[in-house]
């Protein structure tokens, strides 16, 4: 699913306890895990996650995913991170781990999309989504950073990889009345659910279409191109998508691509800043908060620049 654009946006509460290692020591400093323990914990979690009978949200699945997220966000020394990510066994499981995370997030969003659609108070139900507050923070951070760098607000936005619970596009449309948003996703079920969610919430300025971004050529009208974190799980596929977006985007268009850094790349494939397909990078931001995704903002240079 090249455009399954979901996001594990925050760690569970008390995440240091989840992985069995205290995050704060008696003197108030942060306790790091040794490299061997990081790798061992990761391989064990991957084995457990791979063996689960279903990735649909349930106590067993949620517990394993919470442990994985906790491991990814627990602060570590740079040397430990580099050793862990370069470990041959870790490198060998990463593609399959990204697939599992993507599938699990899809199931989580599917369940919550159905809850919002069937709720007598869909707006309230939406705000009950466990990661709603983090989507608000991330979307606000992305939009304000992009606007400061671009010097203007976008009027036409394309979001690639909206998913069944399209929170980012809904938050953008509710906060900015002048924004017109088109969302695409390669998964038909995701699009059907997203349309129904937007319908019950009264989001009239957002449209959803089932499409493969590589076949989507009408990009010249968009001021802002959003690329979700799980669009293109394979690094080469991600690079191909970026080249495609650059080829058909208009000069001056802004790219906002969600990425990951450090051990958070266990959850999401990172965007290579050197492979933006021609887009000129403007800023890279790596939050060290509960928001997991990094963001890369770039632009297609205008003619003559």
C-alpha positions in Angstrom: 0.0 0.0 0.0 2.1 2.8 -1.3 0.0 5.6 0.2 -1.2 4.1 3.5 -0.5 7.3 5.4 -1.1 6.7 9.0 1.0 7.8 12.0 1.8 6.4 15.4 2.0 9.9 16.7 2.8 9.5 20.4 4.2 7.1 22.9 2.0 5.5 25.6 1.8 7.2 29.0 4.6 6.1 31.4 6.4 4.7 28.4 9.6 4.2 30.4 7.7 1.7 32.6 6.4 0.0 29.5 9.9 -1.2 28.4 10.8 -2.1 32.0 13.6 0.5 32.3 13.2 3.6 34.5 13.6 6.7 32.4 14.6 9.0 35.3 17.2 8.0 37.7 17.4 9.0 41.4 19.6 12.0 40.6 17.1 13.2 38.0 19.2 12.2 34.9 17.8 10.1 32.1 18.8 6.5 32.0 19.9 5.0 28.7 19.7 1.4 27.5 22.9 -0.3 26.4 23.1 -1.1 22.7 22.6 -4.8 23.2 19.5 -4.4 25.2 18.0 -2.1 22.5 18.6 -4.6 19.8 17.5 -7.5 21.9 14.2 -5.8 22.9 13.5 -4.8 19.4 14.1 -8.3 17.9 11.9 -9.8 20.7 9.1 -7.3 20.0 9.3 -7.9 16.3 9.0 -11.7 16.8 6.0 -11.2 19.1 4.3 -8.8 16.7 4.9 -11.0 13.7 3.3 -13.9 15.6 0.1 -12.1 16.6 -3.1 -13.7 15.1 -4.4 -10.2 14.2 -3.3 -6.6 14.2 -6.8 -5.4 14.9 -6.8 -3.2 18.0 -7.1 -5.3 21.1 -5.3 -5.5 24.5 -2.7 -7.9 23.3 -1.8 -6.1 20.1 -2.0 -2.7 21.7 0.4 -3.8 24.5 3.1 -5.0 22.0 2.8 -1.8 19.9 3.0 0.4 23.0 6.2 -1.4 23.9 7.6 -0.8 20.4 6.7 2.9 20.4 8.2 3.2 23.9 11.5 1.7 22.8 11.6 4.0 19.7 11.1 7.2 21.7 13.2 6.5 24.8 16.2 8.8 24.6 19.5 7.1 23.8 23.0 8.2 23.2 23.9 8.8 19.5 26.4 5.9 19.6 23.7 3.5 20.8 21.3 4.7 18.1 23.9 4.3 15.4 24.9 0.9 16.5 21.3 -0.3 16.9 20.2 0.9 13.4 23.3 -0.5 11.7 23.0 -3.9 13.3 22.6 -6.5 10.6 19.6 -8.2 12.2 17.8 -4.9 12.8 18.4 -3.8 9.2 17.1 -7.1 8.0 13.7 -6.8 9.8 13.1 -3.1 9.1 11.0 -3.5 5.9 8.8 -6.1 7.5 8.5 -4.1 10.7 7.4 -1.0 8.7 4.7 -3.2 7.0 3.5 -4.4 10.4 3.3 -0.9 11.8 1.4 0.3 8.7 -1.1 -2.5 8.9 -1.6 -2.0 12.6 -2.2 1.7 12.2 -4.7 1.1 9.4 -6.7 -1.2 11.7 -6.7 1.3 14.5 -7.9 4.1 12.2 -10.5 1.8 10.6 -12.0 1.0 14.0 -12.1 4.7 15.0 -13.4 5.9 11.7 -16.4 3.5 12.1 -16.9 4.8 15.6 -17.0 8.4 14.4 -19.4 7.5 11.5 -21.9 5.6 13.8 -21.7 8.1 16.7 -24.7 10.4 17.5 -22.0 13.0 18.3 -19.2 12.5 15.7 -17.3 15.6 16.7 -17.0 14.4 20.3 -16.2 10.9 19.2 -13.4 12.2 17.0 -11.8 14.0 19.9 -11.9 10.8 21.9 -9.4 9.2 19.5 -6.3 8.5 21.6 -4.0 10.5 19.4 -6.2 13.4 18.5 -4.4 16.0 20.7 -1.1 15.0 19.1 -2.5 15.4 15.6 -3.5 18.9 16.6 0.0 19.7 17.8 1.7 18.1 14.8 -0.6 19.7 12.2 -0.3 23.2 13.8 3.5 22.8 14.0 3.6 21.8 10.3 1.3 24.5 9.1 2.8 27.3 11.0 6.4 26.3 10.0 5.4 25.9 6.4 3.6 29.3 6.4 6.5 31.1 8.0 8.9 29.7 5.4 6.7 30.1 2.4 5.5 33.6 3.4 1.9 32.9 2.4 -1.0 30.6 3.2 -1.8 27.8 0.7 -5.1 27.8 -1.1 -5.0 24.4 -2.8 -3.5 21.4 -0.9 -3.0 17.8 -2.0 -2.6 15.2 0.8 -1.1 11.9 -0.3 -1.9 9.0 2.0 -5.0 10.3 3.9 -6.0 6.9 5.5 -9.4 6.0 6.8 -9.3 8.6 9.6 -8.0 11.7 7.8 -7.3 13.9 10.8 -4.7 16.2 9.2 -6.9 17.2 6.3 -9.9 17.7 8.6 -7.9 19.8 11.1 -6.5 21.9 8.2 -10.0 22.5 6.8 -11.5 23.4 10.1 -8.8 25.9 11.0 -8.4 27.6 7.6 -11.6 28.4 5.8 -9.9 29.4 2.5 -8.1 26.1 2.1 -9.3 23.7 -0.6 -8.0 20.1 0.1 -7.8 17.0 -2.1 -6.8 13.8 -0.5 -5.8 10.6 -2.2 -5.1 7.1 -1.0 -4.5 3.9 -2.8 -6.7 1.8 -0.5 -10.4 1.8 -1.5 -11.6 1.1 2.0 -9.6 3.9 3.4 -11.2 6.3 0.9 -14.7 5.1 1.6 -14.3 5.5 5.4 -12.6 8.9 5.0 -15.4 10.2 2.9 -18.0 9.1 5.4 -16.0 10.6 8.3 -15.8 13.9 6.5 -19.5 13.7 5.7 -20.7 13.3 9.2 -18.3 16.0 10.4 -19.6 18.4 7.7 -16.1 19.0 6.1 -17.2 20.3 2.7 -13.9 21.7 1.6 -12.2 18.3 1.6 -12.5 15.7 -1.1 -11.2 12.1 -1.2 -10.2 10.0 -4.2 -8.9 6.5 -4.6 -5.8 6.9 -6.7 -2.2 5.9 -7.0 -0.1 9.0 -6.7 2.2 7.7 -9.4 -0.7 8.0 -11.8 -1.8 11.3 -10.5 -0.7 14.0 -12.9 -2.8 17.0 -12.2 -0.6 18.6 -9.7 -0.1 22.0 -11.1 -2.9 23.6 -9.2 -1.6 22.8 -5.7 0.4 25.2 -3.6 1.1 22.6 -0.9 1.9 18.9 -1.4 1.6 16.8 1.8 3.2 13.4 2.0 2.2 11.2 4.9 4.9 9.2 6.8 3.9 5.8 5.5 3.7 6.8 1.8 6.3 4.6 0.1 7.5 2.1 2.7 10.5 1.1 0.5 13.1 3.9 0.3 13.4 3.6 -3.4 9.6 3.8 -3.8 9.5 6.9 -1.6 12.2 8.5 -3.8 10.2 7.7 -6.9 7.1 9.3 -5.5 9.1 12.5 -4.6 10.5 12.6 -8.2 7.0 12.3 -9.5 5.6 15.0 -7.3 8.5 17.3 -8.3 8.0 16.6 -12.0 4.3 17.6 -12.1 4.2 20.3 -9.3 4.1 23.9 -10.3 7.2 26.1 -9.7 7.0 27.5 -6.2 5.0 24.6 -4.8 5.8 23.6 -1.2 6.4 20.0 -0.2 5.7 18.9 3.4 6.9 15.3 3.9 6.6 13.5 7.2 9.6 11.5 8.2 11.4 10.1 11.3 14.8 10.2 13.0 16.9 8.2 15.4 15.2 5.1 16.8 11.8 6.5 15.6 12.8 5.2 12.2 11.9 1.8 13.6 8.3 2.9 13.1 8.6 4.9 9.9 11.0 4.9 7.0 12.9 8.2 6.9 12.9 10.6 4.0 16.4 11.1 2.7 17.0 14.8 2.6 19.4 14.3 -0.3 16.7 12.5 -2.4 13.9 14.9 -2.6 13.6 14.5 -6.3 14.6 18.1 -7.1 12.8 19.9 -4.3 15.0 22.4 -2.5 15.0 21.7 1.3 14.0 24.7 3.4 13.8 23.1 6.9 14.0 19.9 8.8 12.4 19.6 12.2 12.9 16.6 14.6 10.6 17.0 17.6 11.9 15.5 20.9 8.4 15.5 22.3 5.6 13.0 22.3 5.1 13.8 18.6 7.0 11.1 16.8 7.1 12.3 13.2 9.8 14.6 11.9 8.9 17.0 9.1 10.8 18.1 6.0 9.7 21.3 4.2 11.0 21.9 0.7 10.0 23.8 -2.4 10.1 23.5 -6.2 12.3 26.4 -7.2 10.5 29.1 -9.2 11.7 29.8 -12.7 15.0 31.6 -12.7 15.9 30.8 -9.1 
